[in-house]
Amino acid sequence: MGEDYSIRPARPTDADAIAACVAAAYAIYVTRMGKRPGPMLDDYAKVIAHHRVFVLVGAEIAGVLVLIDQEDGGLLLDNVAIHPDVQGKGLGRRLIAFAEDEARRQGHGALDLYSHVTMTESIALYLTLGYEETERRVVRGYDRVYMRKDLSV
């Protein structure tokens, strides 16, 4: 239980472990959504090559964070996933705080994210962390809730 975790940039050799962590973290949503969530479909070798990906590491990869530069100059928290074996320890909050710090470090005044409408636990967490819903729309067949946090406050 007293395992220490650190956050580091993902390496190309982490792709399979990241995919396994994401698959485990999102598995509970497959039935709710009626299909695999978008993050379960990603090719993590490509994601690592094209975006900023960080891993939360203890004895093995326990969490994943993907940040994407948006065309409008903003920063998108595209994916945050914690392996179910270590959920409930505040590790998701730790990765989100890390993402917010990264956004500030890069000079962003806000951080954007989206979640599927059925991921009610995640949406509730984001609301408690100061994110506000900005819109809802369907993208590639997924009912998304878009949220933003003002980081200048």
Helices and strands as residue ranges (DSSP letters): E 6-9, G 12-14, H 15-33, G 38-41, H 44-50, E 52-57, E 61-69, E 75-82, G 84-86, H 91-105, E 110-116, H 120-128, E 132-139, E 142-150
